[in-house]
Amino acid sequence: MRLLLKRRYTPRGTPGRLFLGNRQLCFIREAPKSCYDPDVHCLEEGVYELEPVHTEAEGWRIQVGERGWIRSRPPDHTPEKEELCPVTAYRADGTPLFTRLAFLKLLDELSSVWERGEVVELQVVSVGIPYVLESCRQPSYS
């Protein structure tokens, strides 16, 4: 099974939508692209295998490839480096709503696939940066 994350870059963060086929599963928040902040940045575009991980300290989360994570973050916490944070909806002022619910619904959707022994992949694609910033000039997929 392959999920598709369509996102766009902004200086304050990288908002996106996560799809399974034509159905949107949730919104995704990420840190800005590395050209905006080299220390805390979003996951690079590409295809990654997803695997569930559970620890007593952090509970459930989903590993994205070798270094990224999908995890629940409170609305007042900014996503960390290579971290994808599911969101159910946004308020008019841009505040994320129901972040834990979005993560649990995503985990529930994927659990049955993992139980059958299937591989779950995430394909990350981005629309181009709408203005010219020298450090962000890279070809992008749209």
Protein Blocks (a to p, Z undefined) as FASTA:
>chain_A
ZZdddddddfkbccddddehjbcfbdcdddddfklommbccddeddddddddddfklopa
ddehjlbccddddfklccdehiacddfbdcfkopaehklmmmmmmmmmmmmmmmnopacd
ddddddddfbdcfklmccddZZ
